[in-house]
Amino acid sequence: MDALKDRDPKAIGKRLQAARTACGRTQQEAANFLGVARTTITAIEKGERRIQAGELVSLAGFYGRSLNELLRPGEPIEAFTESLRSSLPPDLVLSAEIEPALLELQRLCEDYLELERIRRAPLPQRYPSLYETSGIPPILAAEDIATAERNRLGLGDGPIPDLRDFLETDIGLRVFYLDLPPQVNALYVFTDSLGACAAANRRHPEARRRLAIIHEYGHFLTQRFRAEVTLSGRHERQPKQERLAEIFSRAFLIPAAGLRRRFHELYRSREGALTPADVYRLAHFYFVPVEAMILRLLDLKLLAAGTWSHLRRSNLPFQEESAMEPRSSHDDIVPLRYLFLAVEAFEQGDLSEGQLTRLLRVDRVEARRLVERYSGVLEPLRSLGAA
């Protein structure tokens, strides 16, 4: 606890306040836990009263934080868990199930910024201006934004195999995979210090996660500062912005020009008799669920309006997505850049093995395996940089 003596009490107070807010505790609850007056917690959080070592250890456990997290240098990021909680529909009984994921997302974001500070490598943010959608039907707005974004990013009209890494490297969107309740597709939040962050459901197939990530990207492009918890099958009649984000996710991942060309090639080769297998092939090519492909074909009027209802009654396995996994798919909680930063920091002696395992959310055996694997990747890159 020698580090406690060297830390500014105001900085520690801010971190304690952020940790308390993130886990939904009140000052009175913290005071009751420590056996002190609420005014004492207030004074500690304001930096007017230096916290004692025993109190810090107790509050770290109460807030579910490590001492290293609370004693980090620099300013803490603002707690965003409350904004995510408030975005849940009031009639949805989900709080107990989703709460651990909200707290974990907050901690992952804090850990990511800490790794960037250690390695002096902030994430570049190549954000476009917000797109104006008022007065425009969702389907038209979604198509226009998807086309504009693909043009801005130089994507052409083909699929995007490494979607998660692309969004982070080329745009600056942090994407995590978390164990969310089954009915939750993804989370989205934006803060000044972090920028845009999303978490897709790790329990869902990769094709479905990709769709969810781009859905949140649609929110980022149109209502950037509003936190979102996106649920599956929630609305019989969707709000406009949710409808827009849903159509955008299909339009961005399955661009109209490319799909029309491939569809007509298949149609001609089949002499006008497109089969379910052809739809599966198209879904596989774009790494999307079969259901999303059918809806996209309907969006573009390439299938008759009644086709979807007919196919749903046919008992075809439209939710089966295992055959459409991207070649570079991985289920890591953290993105690749985060992992690289952690391995570099460990190799440079900035992290202990225990800290590395905590940051990567793995055990020591897996942490050593990751270091061995990615050290081989990073070494030639470092040599190239030196040259």
C-alpha positions in Angstrom: 0.0 0.0 0.0 3.0 2.3 -0.3 1.5 3.6 -3.6 -1.4 5.0 -1.6 1.0 7.6 0.0 2.1 8.9 -3.4 -1.4 9.2 -4.9 -3.3 12.4 -5.0 -6.4 11.9 -2.6 -8.6 13.8 -5.2 -7.6 11.3 -7.9 -8.3 8.3 -5.7 -11.6 9.9 -4.6 -12.7 10.3 -8.2 -11.8 6.7 -8.9 -13.7 5.5 -5.9 -16.7 7.6 -6.9 -16.6 6.3 -10.4 -16.4 2.7 -9.1 -19.2 3.2 -6.7 -21.4 4.8 -9.4 -20.6 2.0 -11.9 -21.8 -0.7 -9.6 -24.9 1.2 -8.6 -24.0 1.8 -4.9 -25.0 4.9 -3.0 -22.8 6.8 -0.6 -25.0 5.7 2.2 -24.5 2.0 1.3 -20.8 2.5 1.2 -20.8 4.3 4.5 -22.9 1.5 6.1 -20.5 -1.0 4.8 -17.5 0.8 6.3 -19.3 1.7 9.4 -18.7 5.5 9.0 -20.9 8.5 8.4 -22.1 9.3 4.8 -20.2 12.6 5.1 -17.0 10.6 5.5 -17.6 9.0 2.1 -18.4 12.4 0.6 -15.1 13.8 2.0 -13.1 10.8 0.7 -14.6 11.1 -2.8 -13.9 14.9 -2.9 -10.3 14.3 -1.8 -10.8 16.3 1.4 -10.1 13.3 3.6 -7.3 10.8 2.8 -8.6 7.3 2.7 -6.9 4.7 5.0 -5.4 1.5 3.6 -7.9 -0.7 5.3 -10.8 1.4 4.1 -9.5 1.2 0.5 -9.1 -2.6 0.6 -12.7 -2.9 2.0 -14.2 -0.5 -0.6 -12.3 -2.3 -3.4 -14.0 -5.5 -2.5 -17.4 -3.8 -2.0 -17.2 -2.3 -5.5 -15.7 -5.4 -7.1 -12.5 -3.6 -8.1 -8.8 -4.5 -7.7 -6.5 -2.2 -5.8 -4.5 -1.7 -9.0 -7.6 -0.3 -10.7 -8.3 2.2 -7.9 -4.7 3.3 -7.6 -4.1 3.9 -11.3 -2.6 7.3 -12.2 -4.5 9.8 -14.2 -8.2 10.7 -14.4 -10.8 7.9 -14.3 -13.3 7.6 -17.2 -16.8 8.6 -16.4 -19.1 5.8 -15.3 -21.6 5.0 -18.1 -23.4 2.0 -16.5 -26.3 4.1 -15.3 -27.0 5.4 -18.8 -27.1 1.8 -20.1 -29.4 0.8 -17.3 -31.8 3.6 -18.0 -32.0 2.7 -21.7 -33.7 -0.7 -20.8 -37.4 -0.8 -21.2 -39.1 -0.2 -17.8 -41.3 -3.3 -18.2 -38.4 -5.6 -18.9 -37.2 -7.9 -16.1 -33.6 -8.1 -17.0 -31.6 -6.1 -14.4 -30.2 -9.0 -12.4 -29.1 -10.8 -15.6 -27.5 -7.9 -17.4 -25.9 -6.1 -14.5 -22.6 -8.1 -14.5 -22.2 -7.4 -18.2 -22.7 -3.7 -17.7 -20.1 -3.6 -14.9 -17.7 -5.7 -17.0 -18.0 -3.4 -20.0 -17.1 -0.5 -17.8 -14.0 -2.3 -16.4 -12.9 -3.4 -19.9 -13.1 0.1 -21.2 -11.1 1.4 -18.2 -8.5 -1.4 -18.7 -8.2 -0.5 -22.4 -7.5 3.1 -21.7 -4.9 2.0 -19.1 -3.1 -0.2 -21.7 -3.1 2.7 -24.1 -1.6 5.0 -21.4 1.1 2.4 -20.6 2.0 1.9 -24.3 1.4 5.6 -25.2 -0.8 4.4 -28.0 -4.2 6.1 -28.0 -6.8 4.7 -30.5 -7.2 7.0 -33.5 -10.8 8.1 -34.0 -11.8 8.6 -37.7 -15.4 9.5 -37.0 -17.7 11.0 -39.6 -20.1 13.8 -38.8 -23.6 12.7 -37.6 -26.0 11.9 -40.4 -29.2 13.8 -40.4 -32.3 11.5 -40.7 -35.2 13.7 -39.7 -38.1 13.7 -42.2 -36.5 10.8 -44.2 -38.2 7.3 -44.3 -35.9 4.8 -42.4 -35.3 2.6 -45.4 -34.1 5.5 -47.6 -32.0 7.0 -44.8 -30.4 3.6 -44.0 -29.6 2.9 -47.7 -28.1 6.4 -48.2 -26.0 6.2 -45.0 -24.7 2.7 -45.8 -23.7 3.8 -49.3 -22.0 7.0 -48.0 -20.1 5.1 -45.3 -18.9 2.4 -47.6 -17.7 5.0 -50.1 -16.0 7.0 -47.3 -14.2 3.9 -46.1 -13.3 2.6 -49.5 -15.0 -0.7 -49.1 -16.4 -1.3 -52.6 -19.4 -3.7 -52.8 -17.9 -6.9 -51.3 -18.0 -8.6 -47.9 -15.9 -7.5 -44.9 -14.3 -10.6 -43.4 -12.4 -9.0 -40.5 -15.3 -6.7 -39.4 -14.4 -6.3 -35.7 -10.8 -5.4 -36.4 -11.8 -3.2 -39.3 -14.2 -1.1 -37.2 -11.5 -0.5 -34.6 -8.6 0.1 -36.9 -10.3 2.2 -39.6 -12.9 4.0 -37.5 -12.0 3.8 -33.8 -14.9 1.8 -32.6 -14.0 -0.4 -29.6 -15.8 -3.8 -29.8 -16.0 -6.4 -27.0 -17.7 -9.7 -26.9 -19.5 -10.3 -23.6 -21.7 -13.0 -22.2 -25.1 -11.3 -22.3 -28.6 -12.6 -21.6 -29.9 -14.5 -24.7 -32.4 -11.7 -25.6 -29.7 -9.0 -25.6 -28.0 -8.6 -29.0 -25.6 -5.8 -28.1 -24.7 -2.8 -26.0 -23.6 0.7 -27.2 -22.2 3.7 -25.3 -20.2 6.8 -26.1 -18.1 8.9 -23.7 -15.7 11.7 -24.3 -12.7 9.8 -23.1 -13.4 6.5 -24.7 -15.3 7.4 -27.8 -17.7 4.8 -29.2 -17.8 1.4 -27.6 -20.0 -1.7 -28.4 -20.3 -5.1 -26.9 -21.9 -8.0 -28.9 -23.3 -11.1 -27.3 -20.5 -13.7 -27.1 -23.1 -16.5 -26.8 -24.5 -15.7 -30.3 -23.0 -17.1 -33.5 -20.5 -14.9 -35.2 -22.8 -14.0 -38.1 -25.4 -12.7 -35.7 -22.7 -10.8 -33.7 -21.6 -9.0 -36.9 -25.1 -7.9 -37.6 -25.5 -6.6 -34.0 -22.2 -4.7 -34.1 -23.2 -2.9 -37.3 -26.6 -2.2 -35.8 -24.8 -0.4 -33.0 -22.6 1.4 -35.6 -25.9 2.7 -37.1 -26.8 4.2 -33.8 -23.3 5.7 -33.6 -23.8 7.4 -37.0 -27.2 8.8 -36.2 -27.6 9.3 -32.4 -24.0 9.0 -31.2 -24.4 10.2 -27.6 -27.4 8.0 -26.6 -26.6 4.7 -24.9 -28.4 1.6 -26.3 -29.2 -1.9 -25.1 -30.5 -3.7 -28.3 -32.9 -6.5 -27.7 -34.0 -9.2 -30.2 -37.6 -9.5 -31.1 -38.7 -6.7 -28.7 -41.0 -4.6 -30.9 -44.0 -5.5 -33.0 -43.8 -1.9 -34.3 -40.2 -0.6 -34.0 -39.4 3.0 -33.3 -38.0 4.8 -36.3 -34.3 4.9 -35.1 -34.4 1.2 -34.3 -35.9 0.4 -37.7 -33.2 2.6 -39.4 -30.4 0.8 -37.5 -31.8 -2.6 -38.4 -32.0 -1.8 -42.1 -28.6 -0.1 -42.1 -26.9 -3.2 -40.6 -28.1 -5.2 -43.6 -27.4 -2.5 -46.1 -23.9 -2.0 -44.9 -22.9 -5.6 -44.7 -24.8 -6.6 -47.9 -24.4 -3.6 -50.3 -27.1 -3.3 -52.9 -24.9 -3.2 -56.1 -22.9 -6.3 -55.3 -25.9 -8.3 -54.1 -28.0 -7.4 -57.2 -25.1 -8.5 -59.5 -24.6 -11.8 -57.7 -28.3 -12.4 -57.4 -28.9 -11.9 -61.1 -26.0 -14.2 -62.0 -27.5 -17.0 -59.8 -30.9 -16.3 -61.2 -29.7 -16.6 -64.8 -27.7 -19.7 -64.1 -30.9 -21.3 -62.5 -33.0 -20.1 -65.4 -35.2 -18.2 -63.0 -35.6 -20.8 -60.4 -33.7 -19.6 -57.4 -33.4 -22.3 -54.7 -33.0 -22.1 -50.9 -29.4 -23.3 -51.4 -28.7 -20.2 -53.4 -29.9 -18.0 -50.6 -27.6 -19.9 -48.2 -24.7 -19.4 -50.5 -25.3 -15.6 -50.6 -25.6 -15.5 -46.8 -22.3 -17.4 -46.5 -20.6 -15.1 -49.0 -21.5 -12.0 -46.9 -21.0 -13.7 -43.5 -24.6 -12.9 -42.4 -27.5 -15.0 -41.0 -29.8 -16.5 -43.7 -32.7 -14.6 -42.2 -30.8 -11.3 -42.7 -30.1 -12.3 -46.3 -33.7 -13.0 -47.1 -34.8 -9.7 -45.5 -32.1 -7.9 -47.6 -33.4 -9.5 -50.8 -36.9 -8.3 -49.7 -35.6 -4.8 -49.0 -34.3 -4.6 -52.6 -37.4 -6.2 -54.0 -35.4 -9.1 -55.4 -37.8 -11.5 -53.7 -41.6 -11.3 -53.8 -43.2 -9.8 -50.7 -44.8 -13.0 -49.6 -41.7 -15.1 -49.9 -40.5 -14.5 -46.3 -43.7 -15.8 -44.7 -43.8 -18.8 -47.1 -40.2 -19.7 -46.3 -40.7 -19.3 -42.5 -43.5 -21.9 -42.7 -41.2 -24.3 -44.6 -39.3 -25.3 -41.5 -36.0 -24.5 -43.1 -33.3 -23.8 -40.4 -32.9 -20.0 -41.0 -31.4 -19.5 -37.5 -28.6 -22.0 -38.3 -25.5 -19.9 -38.8 -22.6 -22.2 -38.0 -21.9 -22.7 -41.7 -21.3 -18.9 -42.2 -18.5 -18.1 -39.7 -16.0 -15.6 -41.1 -12.6 -17.1 -41.8 -11.0 -14.9 -39.2 -13.6 -15.3 -36.5 -12.5 -15.4 -32.9 -14.5 -15.4 -29.6 -12.0 -13.4 -27.5 -13.7 -11.0 -25.1 -11.2 -8.3 -26.0 -10.3 -7.1 -29.5 -7.0 -7.9 -31.1 -5.5 -4.5 -30.6 -6.2 -4.7 -26.9 -4.5 -8.1 -26.8 -1.5 -6.9 -28.6 -1.1 -3.9 -26.2 -1.3 -6.2 -23.2 1.3 -8.6 -24.6 3.6 -5.7 -25.4 3.2 -4.2 -22.0 4.0 -7.6 -20.3 7.1 -8.1 -22.5 8.3 -4.6 -21.6 7.9 -5.3 -17.9 5.0 -2.9 -17.5 2.7 -5.6 -16.3 3.1 -8.6 -14.0 1.8 -12.0 -15.1 -1.0 -11.6 -12.6 -2.0 -8.2 -14.1 -1.8 -9.7 -17.6 -4.2 -12.5 -16.7 -6.7 -10.1 -15.2 -6.6 -7.7 -18.2 -7.1 -10.6 -20.7 -9.7 -12.4 -18.5 -7.9 -15.7 -18.8 -5.9 -18.0 -16.5 -2.1 -18.0 -16.3 -1.7 -21.0 -18.7 -3.8 -19.3 -21.4 -2.0 -16.0 -20.7 1.4 -17.6 -21.3 0.1 -19.3 -24.5 -1.1 -15.9 -25.8 2.2 -14.3 -25.0 4.1 -17.0 -26.8 1.7 -16.9 -29.8 1.6 -13.1 -30.3 5.2 -12.5 -29.4 6.1 -14.3 -32.7 3.7 -11.9 -34.5 4.9 -8.7 -32.8 8.7 -9.3 -33.1 9.0 -8.9 -36.9 6.7 -5.9 -36.7 9.0 -4.3 -34.1 12.0 -5.1 -36.3 10.3 -3.5 -39.3 9.6 -0.4 -37.2 13.2 -0.1 -36.1 14.4 -0.4 -39.7 
